[in-house]
């Protein structure tokens, strides 16, 4: 294996692959109902996918790591912060771009460590078959100094008409220019639960579409942290769906500590409520 050469992996359907290293400029994965447990995917291909998945129905990655091959740990992250506060992160020529589902497989992403890249372009889901993102650590996006990429966490999903998705107990933290949750299209995003996540940095940290038409969005128990500096605000366009379209926004809070890099907030905002309608903290929860 080499980080300058592609690697083609063809597996029998229903395979479970455990504790395997995949080093390549690009890993092509063929097979269906595949599960990867404790695997390491690493390489450096800044203009293409590190992992490209050709599965028809299901694929799961659990307790796996996706990272640049040049680095052992993220540049500038000494383990005391959720993500490095200083650009450039992983330089462009040593980074990777995306992991992408190329067919209709719905993914389970659980307890993975993902960094040094531009985003995770995974199918959002289909009716009755949600994509699932639980307990992942997505951080330290690549090349934040030069803005070569959109810096997305989960996404980008730019076509719209996405969902359903379950996104629960993840850390999405990086400096960058776009979104930790990057649902960036004008179509209707539907049946998406974004719950109990820690979010910090990015441009707008959360994007749930670019027009106010989402439906059945559950957004609850999340923390927006001022730990990392940010370009714009917590929620793109203040779009999230709204209770008239079956959506719920409850128990979302700001976290602000002395010394945090996002200077739009102060410690007086700590543990106050995050509303979807503006970029200021509130003493009471959103209930409209």
N, C-alpha and C positions, 0 to 999 in steps of 0.2 A: 504494500500500500504506500501511496505517496500523496502529499497534498498538492502536487502538480499534475496528477492524473485522475481521470474519472474512475469510479468503481461501480460495476453493475452487480446488483444483488437480486437473485431470483429465488424465491422461497415457495415451498408448498403452501397452499392455503391452510389457515389455522395454525401456522407456525408460531412458536414462542422462542425468541432469541434473547439470551441473557448474558450480561456482562461481557459484551463484545465491543472491541474498538473498530470504528470505521474511519479511516484516515483517507481523505480524497479531496480533489478539487470539487467533486460533485458525486453524491451517492444516488444512484438510480435504484429504487426499490420496487420490485414486481412481486405480486402475490396478493391474497385477500385474507381478511380476518387475521391480520398479523399483530403480534404484540412484541414490543421491545422493552426489556426490563434491565435497568442498570447499565445501559449501553452508552458509549462515548462516540459522538459524531463530531469530527473536527477537520478543518481544512481552511483554505484561503482562496476564495473565488469571489472577488468583490462585485462582479457583474452578473452573477447567476446564483441559482439555488445551491445551497450546501446539500440539502436533502430534497429529492424529487420523488413523490410517492404515486405509484400507479396501482391503486387498489379500488375495487368497485364498490365496496360496502363499508368496511370498518378497518381502522388501524389504531393502535394504542401505543403511546410512549409513556413509560412509567419510570421514575427515578433515573432518568437519563440526562446526559449533558450534551449541549450543542454549543460549540465554542470555536474560536480561531485556533489554528494549530500552532501559531507562533508563540502564544502566551499560555502560561499555566494559570494565571489569575488575571482579572481585568486590570489594565494599567490605571493606576491612581486609586484603586480600591483596596484599602488595607484591612478590610474586614470589619471596620468600626462604623461604616456607613452603608446604606442600602445600595448606593451606586456612587461612582466617582463624581465629585463636584467639579472637576476640572477637565476641559477639553484637552486633547482630541479624543480620548478613549482609544479604541483600537484604530490605528491609522487605516485609511482606505485600502492600501495595497496589501494589508495583512488581514483584512476582514472577510466576512462572508455576507451574503445578502439575505436570503430567505430560506425557509423550509416550506414546501408547497405541495398540496394535494392536487394532482393533475386530473383525476377522474372524480367520481362521486362519493368516495369514501368519507365517512364521518369519523372524526378523530376524537379520541380520548387522550388528553394531555394532562398527566398527573405527576406532581412532585418532580418536575424537571427544572434544571438549571440552564438558562438560555441567555447568552450574552455575546457581545462583539459583532452584532449584525444589524440589519435594517428592519426586520420584522418577521412575522410568522403568518404566511398567507394560506390559511387552512380553511377548507369548506366550513361555512357557518352552521349548516345543518339543514334538515328537511322536516316537514311535518311528521311528528312521531319519532324522529331520529335527531335529537339535539347533539351538537358538538359540546364537549365537556372540557372545561379548563379548571382544574382544581389544584391548589397548593403549589403552583409553579412560582419560580423566582425568575423574573424577566427583567433584565437590568443592563446597565453599561452599554448602551447602543454604540455602534461604531462611528468613527469619523465625525464627531459632533463639531469639530472646529471648522471644517470646510463645507458642511451641509451638502455633501454629495448625494445623500439619501434623504428620503422621508425617514424619520426615525420613529418607527411604530413598534408597539409591543405586540398585542394580539391584533393582527391585520397586517397590511391594509385589506379591507374588503370594500372596494371602490364602486362596485356596480349597484349596490343597494339590493333591496328585496332579499335580505338575509335573515337567517334565524331558522329554527330556534337555537339558542345557546344557553348553557349554564356556565357561568364564570364565577367561581367562589373561592375565597381564601387564597388569592394570589397576591404577590408583590409585583407591582409594575412601577419601576423607578428608573429614570434616566434623564439626563439632560438631553435636549434634542429639539426638533422643530415641529413635530406633528403630534401623534396621539398614542397614549398607552393602550386604549381601546380605540381602534381605528376603523370604525364603520363610517366610511367617508362618501357614500353614494347618495343619490337623490331618490332611490326607490324606498319602499316601505320595509323597515326593519321590524320584525315581529317576534313576540315570545322570547325575549332575551332577559335572563336574570343575571344581574351584576350585583353580587352580594358579598359582604365581609372582606373586601379587598383593600389593600394599602396602595395608594397611588401618589406619585410625586414626580414633578418635573414636566418634561416634554414641552410642546407648544401650547395647544389646548390639551389637557390631560385626557379628556374623554370626548369622543365624537360618536353620537348616535344619529347619524345622518346629517345632511346639509340643508334639509328643509324639515319643517315641523310636521311630520306625518307618521312617526313611529307608533306602533301599537303594542299593547300588552308587555310593557317594559317594567320589570321589577328592579328597583335600584335602592338597596337598603343595606345598612350596617357597614358602609364603606367609610374609609378615612382618606381625606385629601390632606397630604402633609406638605408643609412648607420647607421640608428638609432640603430640597433641590431647587435651584433657580428655575424660573419658568418664563416663557416668552409672552404668553397671553393670559390664560385663565383656566379654571377648572373644567368648564364644559363648553364645547364649541356651540356658539349661537344660542345658548340656553335652550337647546332642543333635546327633548327626551321622550315625548309622547303625550303625557298628560292623562289625568284620571278619567277624563271624558272618553278616552280611547283605551280604557282597561289597564292603565299603568299606575304604578305605585312608587312614590318617593318617600322614604321614611328612615329616620335614625342614621343619617349621614353627617359626619362631623369633620371639622377642621382640626388638624394637629399642628401646633406652632410652638416651637421652643426657642429659647434664646440662642442666637448664633446660627439659626437656619438661614439658608441662602435666598429663599423667596421673600423679598423685602416688601411685597404687597400686603403682607400680614404681620401682625405682632403677637407676642405671647398673650395679649388680651383676647385674641380670637380663639385661643386653644379651648377645645372641647365645646365650642359653640357650633350651632347647626349649619350645615351646608345645604343651601337651597338651590334648585335648578334655575331660578329666575334671575339671579344676579351673581356677582362675585364678592359678596360681603357675607360676614358671619351673622348669625341671628341667635337670639336668646331662646327662642322656641322652635319646635320642629315645623317643617313644611307640612301643611295640612289643607290643601285646596283641591 
